[in-house]
Amino acid sequence: MFRRRCPVGEDERVWIEESLHWLTGQFGEEVLRREVLLPQDTRFPRPYRGGGAEVEQVVRLLFAHLGVDRAAVSVEVEEEDPGERELLANLPSAAWRSQGAAGHYQRSADGSPMITLTGELSSDPVALVAVLAHELGHHRLLGEHRIPAARRDGEPLTDLLTVFFGTGHFNANVAHRFSQHAGGWQRRRLGYLTQPMFGYALARYAWLRGETETEPAWVRLLDTNPRGYLREGLRYLRTV
């Protein structure tokens, strides 16, 4: 049989497959096979206007979905700096790029875990879910001492954890964001996996869940690029 092309290189393919296997060993197949978190979930606030109570509702939902006690980790949302936002808006489109700066996981002065989110996330619920899922992934991996802080692939592995826990479609959709401003189009990156890597990781995730014959509903929620890479990945997996 003709072998389809994998959307990622061989090293990336092996890393994704071995890492998903490792995550299954760490968290169990019951996590792998449970329901994917969908934007239409009735537990999300409707309507969403970015207020403090609505953000907290999203926070509680993500904590529950990733299996973290809400009381165990504090969450702070920084206030937006209008001056900084205006400065960035007037820079050339290629002059500014953010990689993972929208959220931060750390230990506070008393040693307790804390997640800090940038204020702009309050107005973007998709990015809020993606960044919060990533930071909670840090807690599941670092805070629970599953990996050392010095692990070289720690950040990509944390992105991959969002796939394993059923929020990866949110993260794939914000992996590359474009926004328009006075100087043209601005590219912003959130996360550490590329779109092809997210696409193949989601394909492998669907494969492990047995979602190979009928395309699951969550695939249609993906943006064009990651959805295309996912479908390419599934075609590849059917021929190996």
C-alpha positions as CSV (number, residue, x, y, z in Angstrom):
1,M,0.0,0.0,0.0
2,F,1.2,3.5,-0.8
3,R,2.4,5.1,2.4
4,R,1.1,8.6,3.1
5,R,3.3,11.4,4.2
6,C,3.4,12.4,7.9
7,P,2.8,16.1,8.4
8,V,5.9,16.3,10.8
9,G,9.5,15.1,10.5
10,E,10.6,11.7,11.8
11,D,12.1,13.1,15.1
12,E,8.9,15.0,15.8
13,R,6.7,12.1,15.0
14,V,8.6,9.8,17.4
15,W,8.7,12.4,20.1
16,I,4.9,13.0,19.9
17,E,4.1,9.3,19.9
18,E,6.4,8.4,22.7
19,S,5.3,11.4,24.8
20,L,1.6,10.6,24.4
21,H,2.5,7.0,25.5
22,W,4.3,8.5,28.6
23,L,1.4,10.7,29.4
24,T,-1.0,7.7,29.2
25,G,1.3,6.0,31.7
26,Q,1.3,9.0,34.0
27,F,-2.4,9.9,33.9
28,G,-4.2,6.8,32.7
29,E,-6.3,5.7,29.8
30,E,-9.5,7.0,31.5
31,V,-8.2,10.6,30.9
32,L,-7.3,9.8,27.3
33,R,-10.8,8.5,26.6
34,R,-13.0,11.0,28.4
35,E,-15.0,13.7,26.7
36,V,-13.2,16.5,24.9
37,L,-13.9,20.0,26.3
38,L,-16.0,21.8,23.7
39,P,-16.7,25.6,23.4
40,Q,-20.4,24.9,23.5
41,D,-20.1,23.2,27.0
42,T,-23.0,24.6,29.1
43,R,-20.6,25.2,31.9
44,F,-18.9,28.1,30.0
45,P,-20.5,31.4,30.9
46,R,-23.1,32.7,28.4
47,P,-22.8,35.4,27.4
48,Y,-19.1,35.9,28.0
49,R,-18.0,39.6,28.5
50,G,-14.7,39.1,30.2
51,G,-15.8,40.2,33.7
52,G,-14.1,38.8,36.8
53,A,-16.9,36.4,37.6
54,E,-16.9,35.0,34.1
55,V,-13.2,34.6,34.1
56,E,-13.4,32.7,37.4
57,Q,-16.1,30.5,35.9
58,V,-13.7,29.6,33.1
59,V,-10.9,29.1,35.6
60,R,-13.0,26.7,37.7
61,L,-14.0,24.7,34.6
62,L,-10.4,24.3,33.5
63,F,-9.3,23.3,37.0
64,A,-11.9,20.6,37.1
65,H,-11.2,19.4,33.6
66,L,-7.5,19.0,34.2
67,G,-8.0,17.5,37.6
68,V,-6.6,20.3,39.8
69,D,-8.1,21.4,43.1
70,R,-9.1,25.0,42.7
71,A,-7.8,25.7,46.2
72,A,-4.4,24.3,45.5
73,V,-3.3,26.9,43.0
74,S,-3.9,30.7,43.1
75,V,-4.7,32.5,39.8
76,E,-4.0,36.2,39.3
77,V,-5.0,38.3,36.2
78,E,-2.7,41.2,35.6
79,E,-4.3,44.5,34.6
80,E,-3.7,45.6,31.0
81,D,-1.3,48.4,30.3
82,P,-3.1,50.6,27.7
83,G,0.2,52.4,27.0
84,E,2.0,49.2,26.2
85,R,-0.9,48.0,24.1
86,E,-0.8,51.2,22.0
87,L,2.9,51.0,21.6
88,L,2.7,47.4,20.3
89,A,-0.1,48.4,17.9
90,N,2.1,50.9,16.2
91,L,5.1,48.7,15.8
92,P,5.8,47.1,12.4
93,S,4.0,43.8,12.0
94,A,7.2,41.7,12.3
95,A,8.7,43.6,15.2
96,W,6.8,41.9,18.0
97,R,6.3,38.3,18.8
98,S,5.1,36.7,22.0
99,Q,5.9,33.1,22.9
100,G,4.2,31.9,25.9
101,A,4.3,35.3,27.7
102,A,0.5,35.3,28.2
103,G,0.8,33.1,31.2
104,H,3.3,32.1,33.9
105,Y,3.4,29.3,36.5
106,Q,5.6,29.8,39.5
107,R,5.9,29.4,43.3
108,S,5.0,32.4,45.4
109,A,7.1,33.6,48.4
110,D,5.5,31.1,50.7
111,G,6.1,28.2,48.3
112,S,2.5,27.8,47.1
113,P,1.9,27.4,43.3
114,M,0.5,30.5,41.4
115,I,-0.6,31.1,37.9
116,T,-0.4,34.6,36.5
117,L,-2.3,35.5,33.3
118,T,-2.1,38.7,31.3
119,G,-5.1,41.0,31.4
120,E,-5.7,40.8,27.6
121,L,-6.8,37.2,28.0
122,S,-10.0,38.3,29.7
123,S,-11.4,39.5,26.4
124,D,-10.3,36.4,24.5
125,P,-12.0,33.3,25.9
126,V,-10.4,30.9,23.4
127,A,-6.9,32.1,24.3
128,L,-7.8,32.2,28.0
129,V,-8.7,28.5,27.9
130,A,-5.6,27.6,25.9
131,V,-3.1,29.5,28.1
132,L,-4.8,28.4,31.4
133,A,-4.7,24.8,30.2
134,H,-1.0,25.1,29.4
135,E,-0.2,26.6,32.8
136,L,-2.3,24.0,34.6
137,G,-0.3,21.5,32.6
138,H,2.8,22.9,34.3
139,H,1.2,22.2,37.6
140,R,0.4,18.6,36.7
141,L,4.0,18.0,35.4
142,L,6.2,20.3,37.5
143,G,4.0,20.9,40.6
144,E,3.4,17.2,41.0
145,H,7.1,16.4,40.4
146,R,6.5,14.3,37.3
147,I,9.3,16.0,35.4
148,P,12.3,18.1,36.5
149,A,12.2,21.9,35.9
150,A,15.4,21.5,33.7
151,R,13.8,19.1,31.3
152,R,14.7,20.4,27.8
153,D,11.3,19.5,26.2
154,G,9.3,20.6,29.2
155,E,7.4,23.4,27.4
156,P,6.4,21.4,24.3
157,L,5.5,18.4,26.6
158,T,3.2,20.8,28.5
159,D,1.5,21.8,25.2
160,L,1.1,18.1,24.4
161,L,-0.5,17.5,27.7
162,T,-3.3,19.9,26.7
163,V,-4.0,17.5,23.7
164,F,-4.0,14.5,26.1
165,F,-6.5,16.2,28.4
166,G,-8.9,17.1,25.7
167,T,-8.2,20.9,25.3
168,G,-5.7,20.7,22.5
169,H,-8.0,22.1,19.8
170,F,-8.1,25.4,21.8
171,N,-4.3,25.4,21.9
172,A,-3.8,24.5,18.3
173,N,-6.1,27.3,17.2
174,V,-4.1,29.9,19.1
175,A,-0.7,28.5,18.2
176,H,-0.5,31.2,15.5
177,R,-2.7,34.2,15.8
178,F,-2.9,37.1,13.4
179,S,-4.5,40.5,14.3
180,Q,-4.9,43.6,12.3
181,H,-3.6,47.0,13.4
182,A,-2.7,50.4,11.9
183,G,0.7,49.1,10.6
184,G,-0.7,46.0,8.9
185,W,-1.0,42.4,10.2
186,Q,0.6,41.3,13.4
187,R,1.6,37.7,14.1
188,R,1.5,36.4,17.6
189,R,2.5,33.0,18.7
190,L,1.1,31.4,21.9
191,G,2.6,28.0,22.9
192,Y,5.5,25.9,21.9
193,L,4.3,23.3,19.4
194,T,4.0,24.2,15.8
195,Q,0.7,23.9,13.9
196,P,1.9,20.7,12.1
197,M,3.0,19.2,15.5
198,F,-0.4,20.1,17.0
199,G,-2.1,18.6,14.0
200,Y,-0.3,15.3,14.2
201,A,-0.6,15.2,18.0
202,L,-4.4,15.6,17.6
203,A,-4.4,12.9,14.9
204,R,-2.5,10.5,17.2
205,Y,-4.9,11.5,20.0
206,A,-7.9,10.6,17.9
207,W,-6.2,7.4,16.8
208,L,-5.5,6.3,20.3
209,R,-9.2,7.0,21.2
210,G,-10.4,4.9,18.3
211,E,-11.9,8.0,16.5
212,T,-10.6,6.9,13.1
213,E,-13.7,5.9,11.0
214,T,-16.1,8.7,11.7
215,E,-14.5,12.1,12.2
216,P,-15.3,13.4,15.7
217,A,-17.2,16.6,16.2
218,W,-14.3,18.4,17.8
219,V,-12.2,18.2,14.6
220,R,-14.6,20.7,12.9
221,L,-13.7,23.2,15.6
222,L,-10.1,23.4,14.5
223,D,-8.9,26.3,12.3
224,T,-8.1,25.4,8.7
225,N,-4.3,24.8,9.1
226,P,-4.3,22.5,12.2
227,R,-7.4,20.7,10.8
228,G,-5.6,20.0,7.5
229,Y,-2.5,18.7,9.4
230,L,-4.8,16.5,11.6
231,R,-6.4,14.9,8.5
232,E,-3.0,14.4,6.9
233,G,-1.9,12.8,10.0
234,L,-4.8,10.4,10.1
235,R,-4.3,9.4,6.5
236,Y,-0.7,8.7,7.4
237,L,-1.7,6.6,10.4
238,R,-4.1,4.5,8.3
239,T,-1.2,3.3,6.1
240,V,1.4,2.4,8.8
